[in-house]
Amino acid sequence: MEHFYQMFKCEEVIVMLCFDVVERQVISAYSKVSQYKDMLWTLEEVKEFFKIFYDCHNAYCRYAHPFLKNETIERIIYNLGFDDNGMEYSLNDYKYMIPQYFRTRFYNCDYSIVHFMSGDIRLMRYYEVQFLID
């Protein structure tokens, strides 16, 4: 089965160039985080998570995601596997949750990865798509 997120793919050259910068940041941040935390995800899985999010963001918003500070990317990587409620997420879960996030209407929202990772955003998207994941 073709993954759910692929319908959002964006192939613009400028977006690809921007993601190269993000990918380098992710590699550096992953290295830092893995020094003090046992990583549940491989570097390739983390890179794929960011690629999925950025592809969906670019397709939905029609502009490149703003660049993030290295510390912000480190915090995202640190929290990828779990949320504040103790809910565990896999890369496969995110392949469904991320497109659902962009389909959800939020008031005055920039649809950034920081917003996606905050509060109960991920938990609500998981509940909305869990029938697709199982």
Secondary structure in CASP SS format (residue, H / E / C, confidence):
PFRMAT SS
TARGET T0000
AUTHOR 0000-0000-0000
METHOD secondary structure of the structure
MODEL  1
M C 1.00
E C 1.00
H C 1.00
F H 1.00
Y H 1.00
Q H 1.00
M H 1.00
F H 1.00
K C 1.00
C C 1.00
E C 1.00
E C 1.00
V H 1.00
I H 1.00
V H 1.00
M H 1.00
L H 1.00
C H 1.00
F H 1.00
D H 1.00
V H 1.00
V H 1.00
E H 1.00
R H 1.00
Q H 1.00
V H 1.00
I H 1.00
S H 1.00
A H 1.00
Y H 1.00
S H 1.00
K H 1.00
V H 1.00
S C 1.00
Q C 1.00
Y C 1.00
K C 1.00
D C 1.00
M C 1.00
L C 1.00
W C 1.00
T C 1.00
L H 1.00
E H 1.00
E H 1.00
V H 1.00
K H 1.00
E H 1.00
F H 1.00
F H 1.00
K H 1.00
I H 1.00
F H 1.00
Y H 1.00
D H 1.00
C H 1.00
H H 1.00
N H 1.00
A H 1.00
Y H 1.00
C H 1.00
R C 1.00
Y C 1.00
A C 1.00
H C 1.00
P C 1.00
F C 1.00
L C 1.00
K C 1.00
N H 1.00
E H 1.00
T H 1.00
I H 1.00
E H 1.00
R H 1.00
I H 1.00
I H 1.00
Y H 1.00
N C 1.00
L C 1.00
G C 1.00
F E 1.00
D C 1.00
D C 1.00
N C 1.00
G C 1.00
M C 1.00
E E 1.00
Y C 1.00
S C 1.00
L H 1.00
N H 1.00
D H 1.00
Y H 1.00
K H 1.00
Y H 1.00
M H 1.00
I H 1.00
P H 1.00
Q H 1.00
Y H 1.00
F H 1.00
R H 1.00
T C 1.00
R C 1.00
F C 1.00
Y C 1.00
N C 1.00
C C 1.00
D C 1.00
Y C 1.00
S C 1.00
I H 1.00
V H 1.00
H H 1.00
F H 1.00
M C 1.00
S C 1.00
G C 1.00
D C 1.00
I H 1.00
R H 1.00
L H 1.00
M H 1.00
R H 1.00
Y H 1.00
Y H 1.00
E H 1.00
V H 1.00
Q H 1.00
F H 1.00
L H 1.00
I H 1.00
D C 1.00
END
